[in-house]
């Protein structure tokens, strides 16, 4: 397992203590030694990675420098990388090979990274586990009997297993935040529109940006997360509100009217709130500024299902959603976003469950009929999307961070939600939250 962060790796290469090729070879060796049991890195491009690293070392010798100098990384299978397949987990797309890099990949390479290959996803990026007929199932890095999360499950496992220090995922229903939580790593869902999604499209298409969906960084270190976000963002982001622990204004949410939460997660959130309060922070557990969460989820769930079904055939006899319905949902989204923005005049961040459970056992049951055991209670699985929707529907940034461990030794991750374009504040508050729990 690599102990160096991405920024530490770049610094060591910059100082001449190691090289891009040496770091690439070491990461490849880690993948070859450890991934057979996990199945995270499902597309391997090691020969080209070694060549790219050697060429980068030659450029470094001539004076080249960049933020992520020589950092080896893998990337979610759904990103186009020239010369590699992009299938989204569908057998019918096995033969599709991207002709050019996604914009995020271009910017990462320009910042000095070496891409080693691609990591596993569920079909259509539409589940909270990563299992598909093209590449098979990815196992959780902490407990192989449990879900790796999805849809960026392979990304999170590649990080948690220590293969690489940096990854990139995408998120419309928790697909960055949930696998990060399940494997105990960092993930950031950016404000919608901050990071360009070009080259992260259904295979063979070049459609418009999908409503709600974003692409963003995953890492094992908060500074790496922040640096990687800065490398790919379309415009400079506002500096973080740099508070001492006792200066944060926090709204703590431990539940949702639509979804059950595991007791261990509630306890971890309550303990975090007490630590913030003990440090002098303002910590509230309810606010009259919070939107109606049931109504919030209803709007999100309708918009999510329309967005996710864009290319799916309609069931026999079904009618596509009316244009008026779509306009209504955008109006509802705007109203709820305005409520969140008013809330953030009183609070710096909202801290809530990423989802209401830690990593669950592998379950091949279709999502629409899947049930979930939470502390002995049989619950409807898809109700859990209420938690990712807290940030997704109003287009807010949210950082997934580990704050504890449950009785089974599984990571407890929560999400730190901030105002529009306050991405760096979400990361900074998440860093404080983790520091208070260590």
C-alpha positions as CSV (number, residue, x, y, z in Angstrom):
1,X,0.0,0.0,0.0
2,X,1.3,3.5,-0.9
3,X,1.6,5.7,2.2
4,X,2.4,8.8,0.2
5,X,-0.4,11.2,-0.8
6,X,-0.7,12.6,-4.3
7,X,0.9,15.9,-3.3
8,X,3.6,14.1,-1.3
9,X,4.4,12.0,-4.4
10,X,4.6,15.0,-6.6
11,X,6.9,16.8,-4.1
12,X,9.2,13.7,-3.9
13,X,9.4,13.6,-7.7
14,X,10.0,17.4,-7.9
15,X,12.8,17.0,-5.3
16,X,14.5,14.2,-7.3
17,X,13.9,11.7,-4.5
18,X,12.0,9.4,-6.9
19,X,10.8,9.5,-10.5
20,X,7.5,9.3,-12.3
21,X,8.5,6.0,-13.8
22,X,9.5,4.6,-10.3
23,X,6.2,5.7,-8.9
24,X,4.3,4.2,-11.8
25,X,6.1,0.9,-11.5
26,X,5.4,0.8,-7.8
27,X,1.7,1.4,-8.4
28,X,1.5,-1.2,-11.1
29,X,3.1,-3.7,-8.8
30,X,0.6,-2.9,-6.1
31,X,-2.3,-3.5,-8.5
32,X,-0.8,-6.7,-9.8
33,X,-0.3,-8.0,-6.3
34,X,-3.5,-7.0,-4.7
35,X,-6.3,-6.4,-7.2
36,X,-6.9,-10.1,-8.1
37,X,-8.9,-10.4,-4.9
38,X,-10.8,-7.1,-5.4
39,X,-11.4,-6.6,-9.1
40,X,-11.2,-2.8,-9.0
41,X,-8.9,-2.0,-11.8
42,X,-10.7,-3.7,-14.7
43,X,-9.0,-1.9,-17.6
44,X,-5.2,-2.0,-17.4
45,X,-3.0,0.2,-19.6
46,X,0.4,-0.4,-18.0
47,X,2.6,-0.4,-21.0
48,X,1.4,3.0,-22.2
49,X,1.6,4.3,-18.6
50,X,5.2,3.3,-18.3
51,X,6.0,5.0,-21.6
52,X,4.1,8.2,-20.5
53,X,6.0,8.2,-17.2
54,X,9.4,7.9,-18.9
55,X,8.5,10.7,-21.3
56,X,7.3,12.8,-18.3
57,X,10.7,12.2,-16.5
58,X,12.4,13.5,-19.6
59,X,10.3,16.6,-19.5
60,X,11.0,17.0,-15.8
61,X,14.7,16.9,-16.5
62,X,14.1,19.8,-18.9
63,X,12.3,21.9,-16.2
64,X,8.7,20.8,-16.4
65,X,6.6,21.1,-13.2
66,X,2.9,20.8,-12.4
67,X,0.7,20.3,-9.4
68,X,0.3,16.5,-9.7
69,X,3.8,15.9,-11.1
70,X,4.2,12.2,-11.8
71,X,1.3,11.0,-9.7
72,X,0.0,7.6,-10.8
73,X,-3.8,7.3,-10.8
74,X,-6.7,5.2,-12.1
75,X,-10.0,6.6,-13.3
76,X,-13.6,5.5,-13.4
77,X,-14.4,3.3,-16.4
78,X,-17.1,5.8,-17.6
79,X,-14.4,8.5,-18.5
80,X,-13.2,8.3,-22.1
81,X,-9.4,7.7,-22.3
82,X,-8.1,7.6,-25.8
83,X,-7.4,4.0,-26.9
84,X,-9.3,2.4,-24.1
85,X,-12.9,0.9,-24.0
86,X,-15.7,2.8,-22.4
87,X,-18.6,0.4,-21.7
88,X,-20.6,1.8,-18.8
89,X,-20.9,-1.9,-17.8
90,X,-22.9,-2.9,-20.9
91,X,-21.8,-5.9,-23.0
92,X,-23.2,-4.3,-26.1
93,X,-20.5,-1.6,-25.8
94,X,-17.5,-3.9,-25.3
95,X,-16.1,-2.9,-28.7
96,X,-16.4,0.9,-28.2
97,X,-13.0,2.4,-27.9
98,X,-12.7,6.2,-27.1
99,X,-10.8,8.3,-29.7
100,X,-9.9,11.1,-27.3
101,X,-9.5,11.8,-23.6
102,X,-12.3,13.3,-21.6
103,X,-11.6,16.9,-20.7
104,X,-11.0,15.9,-17.0
105,X,-8.4,13.4,-18.2
106,X,-6.8,16.0,-20.4
107,X,-6.5,18.4,-17.5
108,X,-5.2,15.8,-15.2
109,X,-2.5,14.7,-17.6
110,X,-1.6,18.4,-18.2
111,X,-1.2,18.6,-14.4
112,X,1.3,15.7,-14.5
113,X,-0.6,12.6,-13.7
114,X,0.0,9.2,-15.3
115,X,-3.2,7.2,-16.0
116,X,-2.7,3.5,-15.3
117,X,-6.1,2.2,-16.2
118,X,-9.8,2.3,-15.4
119,X,-11.9,1.1,-12.5
120,X,-15.2,-0.8,-12.3
121,X,-18.8,0.5,-12.3
122,X,-22.4,-0.9,-12.3
123,X,-24.3,-1.0,-15.6
124,X,-25.5,2.5,-16.6
125,X,-23.7,3.8,-13.4
126,X,-27.1,3.0,-11.8
127,X,-26.5,1.2,-8.5
128,X,-24.7,1.5,-5.1
129,X,-22.6,-1.5,-5.9
130,X,-20.2,-2.2,-8.8
131,X,-21.0,-5.4,-10.6
132,X,-21.6,-5.8,-14.3
133,X,-21.6,-8.5,-17.0
134,X,-18.5,-7.1,-18.7
135,X,-16.0,-7.0,-15.8
136,X,-17.8,-8.7,-12.9
137,X,-18.0,-7.7,-9.3
138,X,-15.7,-5.4,-7.3
139,X,-15.4,-6.2,-3.6
140,X,-15.2,-3.8,-0.8
141,X,-11.6,-3.0,0.3
142,X,-12.4,-3.4,4.0
143,X,-14.7,-6.5,3.9
144,X,-14.9,-8.4,0.6
145,X,-18.4,-9.8,1.6
146,X,-19.7,-6.2,1.3
147,X,-20.6,-3.8,-1.5
148,X,-17.8,-1.6,-2.8
149,X,-20.4,1.0,-3.4
150,X,-21.4,2.5,-6.7
151,X,-21.2,3.8,-9.2
152,X,-17.6,4.8,-8.5
153,X,-17.0,1.6,-6.6
154,X,-13.8,0.5,-8.4
155,X,-12.5,4.0,-7.8
156,X,-13.0,3.9,-4.1
157,X,-11.5,0.4,-3.8
158,X,-8.4,1.4,-5.8
159,X,-7.8,4.2,-3.3
160,X,-8.7,2.2,-0.1
161,X,-6.5,-0.7,-1.2
162,X,-3.6,1.7,-1.6
163,X,-3.0,1.1,-5.3
164,X,-3.1,4.8,-6.1
165,X,-3.5,8.1,-4.2
166,X,-6.0,9.8,-6.6
167,X,-9.1,8.9,-8.5
168,X,-12.0,10.5,-10.3
169,X,-15.7,9.5,-10.2
170,X,-19.1,10.9,-11.1
171,X,-22.2,11.5,-8.9
172,X,-25.9,11.9,-9.6
173,X,-27.2,9.7,-6.8
174,X,-24.3,9.5,-4.4
175,X,-21.9,7.7,-6.8
176,X,-18.9,9.5,-5.5
177,X,-20.0,10.0,-1.9
178,X,-21.4,6.5,-1.1
179,X,-18.4,4.3,-2.3
180,X,-16.1,6.8,-0.6
181,X,-18.1,6.2,2.6
182,X,-18.2,2.4,2.2
183,X,-14.4,2.2,1.8
184,X,-13.3,4.9,4.2
185,X,-11.8,7.4,1.7
186,X,-12.5,11.0,0.6
187,X,-14.9,12.0,-2.2
188,X,-16.2,15.3,-3.4
189,X,-19.4,16.0,-5.4
190,X,-18.7,19.5,-6.8
191,X,-21.3,22.2,-7.4
192,X,-23.1,21.4,-10.6
193,X,-21.3,23.1,-13.5
194,X,-17.9,23.6,-11.9
195,X,-16.2,20.6,-13.6
196,X,-16.7,19.9,-17.3
197,X,-18.3,16.5,-18.0
198,X,-17.2,16.3,-21.7
199,X,-16.0,12.8,-22.4
200,X,-18.0,11.4,-19.6
201,X,-21.0,10.3,-21.8
202,X,-22.8,7.2,-22.7
203,X,-20.6,5.2,-25.1
204,X,-20.5,6.7,-28.6
205,X,-22.5,9.8,-27.7
206,X,-21.7,13.5,-27.2
207,X,-24.9,14.7,-25.6
208,X,-25.7,17.7,-23.4
209,X,-24.7,17.8,-19.8
210,X,-27.1,15.5,-17.8
211,X,-29.3,17.2,-15.3
212,X,-28.0,16.7,-11.7
213,X,-24.9,14.7,-12.7
214,X,-21.4,15.9,-11.8
215,X,-17.9,14.6,-12.0
216,X,-15.4,15.0,-9.2
217,X,-12.3,13.8,-7.3
218,X,-11.7,11.0,-4.9
219,X,-8.6,10.6,-2.7
220,X,-7.2,9.4,0.6
221,X,-6.3,12.9,1.8
222,X,-8.2,16.2,2.0
223,X,-5.4,18.3,0.5
224,X,-5.2,15.9,-2.5
225,X,-9.0,16.3,-3.0
226,X,-8.8,20.1,-2.9
227,X,-5.8,20.2,-5.3
228,X,-7.3,17.8,-7.8
229,X,-10.5,19.8,-7.8
230,X,-8.6,23.0,-8.6
231,X,-6.8,21.3,-11.5
232,X,-10.0,20.3,-13.3
233,X,-12.4,23.2,-12.4
234,X,-13.6,25.4,-15.2
235,X,-13.0,28.5,-13.1
236,X,-11.3,29.4,-9.8
237,X,-13.3,28.4,-6.7
238,X,-13.9,30.7,-3.7
239,X,-11.3,30.1,-0.9
240,X,-12.4,28.0,2.0
241,X,-13.8,29.6,5.1
242,X,-10.8,28.7,7.3
243,X,-12.2,28.4,10.7
244,X,-10.8,27.0,13.9
245,X,-12.9,24.1,15.2
246,X,-14.8,26.4,17.5
247,X,-15.8,28.9,14.8
248,X,-17.8,26.6,12.5
249,X,-21.6,27.0,12.3
250,X,-23.0,23.5,11.8
251,X,-26.5,22.2,11.1
252,X,-26.4,18.4,12.0
253,X,-29.0,16.1,10.4
254,X,-29.1,12.6,11.8
255,X,-32.3,11.4,10.0
256,X,-34.7,11.9,7.1
257,X,-38.5,11.5,7.0
258,X,-38.1,9.2,4.0
259,X,-35.2,6.9,5.1
260,X,-34.0,4.8,8.0
261,X,-30.6,5.4,9.4
262,X,-28.3,2.8,11.1
263,X,-27.9,3.5,14.8
264,X,-24.1,3.5,14.5
265,X,-24.3,6.3,12.0
266,X,-26.6,8.4,14.2
267,X,-24.3,7.8,17.2
268,X,-21.2,8.8,15.2
269,X,-23.0,12.0,14.0
270,X,-24.1,12.9,17.5
271,X,-20.6,12.3,18.8
272,X,-19.2,14.5,16.1
273,X,-21.7,17.2,17.0
274,X,-20.7,17.1,20.6
275,X,-17.0,17.4,19.7
276,X,-17.8,20.5,17.5
277,X,-19.8,22.0,20.4
278,X,-17.1,21.2,22.9
279,X,-14.7,23.1,20.8
280,X,-17.0,26.1,20.8
281,X,-18.8,25.7,17.5
282,X,-22.4,26.5,16.9
283,X,-24.2,23.1,16.4
284,X,-28.0,23.0,15.7
285,X,-30.0,19.8,15.0
286,X,-33.0,21.5,13.3
287,X,-33.7,24.8,11.6
288,X,-36.7,26.6,10.3
289,X,-34.7,27.4,7.2
290,X,-34.4,23.8,6.2
291,X,-36.6,22.8,3.2
292,X,-39.4,20.3,3.6
293,X,-37.3,17.2,3.1
294,X,-40.2,15.0,1.9
295,X,-41.1,17.4,-0.8
296,X,-37.3,17.9,-1.5
297,X,-37.0,14.1,-2.1
298,X,-40.1,13.9,-4.2
299,X,-38.7,16.5,-6.6
300,X,-35.3,14.9,-6.7
301,X,-36.6,11.4,-7.3
302,X,-38.7,12.5,-10.2
303,X,-35.9,14.5,-11.8
304,X,-33.4,11.7,-11.2
305,X,-35.5,9.0,-12.8
306,X,-36.1,11.2,-15.9
307,X,-32.4,12.0,-16.2
308,X,-31.3,8.4,-15.7
309,X,-33.9,7.1,-18.3
310,X,-32.8,9.3,-21.2
311,X,-31.6,6.5,-23.4
312,X,-33.6,3.7,-21.9
313,X,-36.6,2.3,-23.9
314,X,-39.9,3.2,-22.4
315,X,-42.0,0.3,-20.9
316,X,-44.7,-0.9,-23.3
317,X,-47.6,1.5,-23.2
318,X,-45.7,4.2,-21.2
319,X,-45.7,7.8,-22.2
320,X,-42.6,10.0,-21.9
321,X,-42.8,12.7,-19.2
322,X,-44.6,15.8,-20.4
323,X,-42.6,18.9,-21.0
324,X,-44.7,20.7,-18.4
325,X,-43.6,18.2,-15.8
326,X,-40.0,18.8,-16.6
327,X,-40.5,22.6,-16.3
328,X,-42.3,22.1,-13.0
329,X,-39.3,20.1,-11.6
330,X,-36.9,22.8,-12.6
331,X,-39.0,25.4,-10.9
332,X,-39.2,23.2,-7.8
333,X,-35.4,22.7,-7.9
334,X,-35.0,26.5,-8.0
335,X,-37.3,27.1,-5.1
336,X,-35.5,24.5,-3.0
337,X,-32.1,25.8,-4.0
338,X,-33.1,29.3,-2.8
339,X,-34.2,27.8,0.6
340,X,-30.8,26.2,1.0
341,X,-29.0,29.4,0.1
342,X,-31.0,31.2,2.8
343,X,-30.0,28.4,5.2
344,X,-26.3,29.0,4.4
345,X,-26.5,32.6,5.6
346,X,-26.9,31.1,9.1
347,X,-24.7,28.0,8.8
348,X,-21.4,27.3,7.1
349,X,-22.2,23.6,6.5
350,X,-24.8,20.9,6.9
351,X,-23.5,17.5,8.0
352,X,-25.7,14.5,7.3
353,X,-25.5,10.8,6.5
354,X,-24.1,10.0,3.1
355,X,-26.6,7.1,3.2
356,X,-28.3,5.5,6.1
357,X,-26.1,2.4,6.3
358,X,-22.5,1.3,6.1
359,X,-21.5,-1.1,3.3
360,X,-24.2,-3.8,2.9
361,X,-23.7,-7.4,1.8
362,X,-23.6,-8.0,-2.0
363,X,-27.1,-8.2,-3.3
364,X,-28.0,-9.1,-6.9
365,X,-31.7,-8.2,-6.4
366,X,-32.9,-5.5,-8.9
367,X,-32.8,-2.0,-7.3
368,X,-36.5,-1.5,-7.7
369,X,-37.4,-4.5,-5.5
370,X,-34.3,-4.6,-3.2
371,X,-34.9,-4.5,0.5
372,X,-32.3,-3.5,3.1
373,X,-31.8,-4.7,6.7
374,X,-31.0,-1.7,8.9
375,X,-30.5,-2.8,12.6
376,X,-33.0,-5.6,12.0
377,X,-35.6,-3.5,10.3
378,X,-36.5,-4.4,6.7
379,X,-36.6,-1.2,4.7
380,X,-37.0,-0.2,1.1
381,X,-33.5,0.2,-0.5
382,X,-34.2,3.0,-2.9
383,X,-35.5,5.3,-0.1
384,X,-31.8,5.7,0.8
385,X,-31.3,7.9,-2.2
386,X,-33.0,10.7,-0.1
387,X,-29.6,11.3,1.5
388,X,-27.5,11.9,-1.7
389,X,-30.4,14.0,-3.0
390,X,-29.9,16.5,-0.2
391,X,-27.0,18.0,-2.1
392,X,-27.8,16.8,-5.6
393,X,-31.2,18.3,-6.2
394,X,-30.2,21.8,-5.2
395,X,-26.8,21.4,-7.1
396,X,-24.7,21.9,-3.9
397,X,-21.2,20.7,-3.2
398,X,-20.7,17.9,-0.7
399,X,-17.7,16.1,0.7
400,X,-17.8,12.5,1.9
401,X,-15.5,11.9,4.9
402,X,-15.0,9.1,7.4
403,X,-15.8,9.9,11.0
404,X,-15.9,6.5,12.6
405,X,-16.3,2.7,12.4
406,X,-19.3,0.5,13.1
407,X,-19.4,-2.7,15.1
408,X,-18.5,-4.8,12.0
409,X,-15.3,-2.8,11.4
410,X,-16.9,-0.9,8.5
411,X,-16.2,2.8,7.9
412,X,-18.8,5.3,8.8
413,X,-18.8,8.1,6.2
414,X,-20.9,11.3,6.3
415,X,-21.4,14.2,3.9
416,X,-20.5,17.8,4.5
417,X,-22.7,20.0,2.4
418,X,-21.9,23.7,1.7
419,X,-23.4,26.6,-0.3
420,X,-23.2,26.9,-4.1
421,X,-19.6,27.2,-5.2
422,X,-18.3,26.9,-1.6
423,X,-16.7,23.6,-2.5
424,X,-13.5,24.4,-0.7
425,X,-15.5,25.2,2.5
426,X,-17.1,21.8,2.3
427,X,-13.7,20.1,2.1
428,X,-12.3,22.3,4.9
429,X,-15.1,21.5,7.3
430,X,-14.9,17.8,6.4
431,X,-11.2,18.0,7.3
432,X,-12.1,19.5,10.7
433,X,-14.7,16.8,11.2
434,X,-12.2,14.1,10.6
435,X,-9.6,15.7,12.9
436,X,-12.2,15.9,15.7
437,X,-12.9,12.2,15.4
438,X,-9.3,11.0,15.4
